[in-house]
Amino acid sequence: MSGDTPIHWEITELVLKAFRAVFNKMGPQFLEAVYARALEIECRKRGLRVRREVPIAVRSDGVIVGHTAQTSSSTEWSSSK
């Protein structure tokens, strides 16, 4: 792996391919929630573990002041399907 390759390139490449597959199948006419669910399913089919709206801590000056849902998905590679 060269120094120019992003750290999680394999996962990024799988997510981008999944996105393209979903958009090519569905086209541009649906709401974001529909695409998010379809992308979640497509990523899982490609061996990725997906979590949606993961809670994250909000910090101010290093102190947790609350929690909010992360609006994007969290994706990890899983070698077992």
C-alpha positions in Angstrom: 0.0 0.0 0.0 1.5 3.3 -1.0 1.5 6.5 1.2 -1.1 8.1 -1.1 -3.7 5.4 -0.4 -6.4 6.5 2.1 -6.4 4.5 5.3 -9.7 2.8 4.7 -9.6 2.6 1.0 -11.1 -0.9 0.7 -14.2 0.1 2.7 -14.5 3.4 0.9 -14.4 1.6 -2.5 -17.0 -0.9 -1.4 -19.3 1.8 -0.2 -18.9 3.8 -3.4 -19.7 0.8 -5.5 -22.7 0.1 -3.4 -23.9 3.7 -3.7 -23.5 3.5 -7.5 -25.4 0.2 -7.6 -28.3 1.6 -5.6 -28.5 4.9 -7.6 -28.3 3.0 -10.9 -31.2 0.7 -9.9 -33.4 3.3 -8.3 -32.7 6.6 -10.1 -33.2 10.1 -8.6 -36.9 10.2 -7.6 -36.9 9.0 -4.0 -36.5 10.6 -0.6 -33.1 10.4 1.3 -34.5 7.8 3.8 -35.3 5.4 1.0 -31.7 5.6 -0.4 -30.2 5.3 3.1 -32.1 2.0 3.7 -31.3 0.7 0.2 -27.6 1.6 0.7 -27.6 -0.1 4.1 -28.9 -3.3 2.5 -26.5 -3.1 -0.5 -23.5 -2.6 1.8 -24.5 -5.6 3.9 -24.8 -7.7 0.7 -21.2 -6.7 0.0 -20.0 -7.9 3.4 -20.0 -4.6 5.3 -21.4 -4.2 8.9 -23.6 -1.1 8.9 -24.9 0.9 11.8 -27.2 3.9 11.2 -27.7 7.0 13.3 -25.0 6.0 15.8 -25.1 8.1 19.0 -22.0 10.3 19.4 -20.9 12.4 22.3 -20.8 16.2 21.9 -18.0 17.9 23.7 -17.2 21.4 24.7 -13.7 22.1 26.1 -13.2 18.4 26.5 -16.3 17.8 28.5 -19.3 15.8 27.2 -22.3 18.2 27.1 -24.7 15.9 25.4 -25.3 13.2 22.8 -26.7 13.3 19.3 -27.3 10.8 16.5 -24.7 10.7 13.8 -26.6 11.4 10.6 -24.5 9.2 8.4 -23.9 5.5 8.6 -21.0 3.8 10.2 -19.5 1.1 8.1 -17.0 -1.6 8.9 -15.6 -4.5 6.8 -16.5 -8.0 7.9 -14.7 -10.9 6.4 -17.6 -13.2 7.3 -20.9 -12.7 5.5 
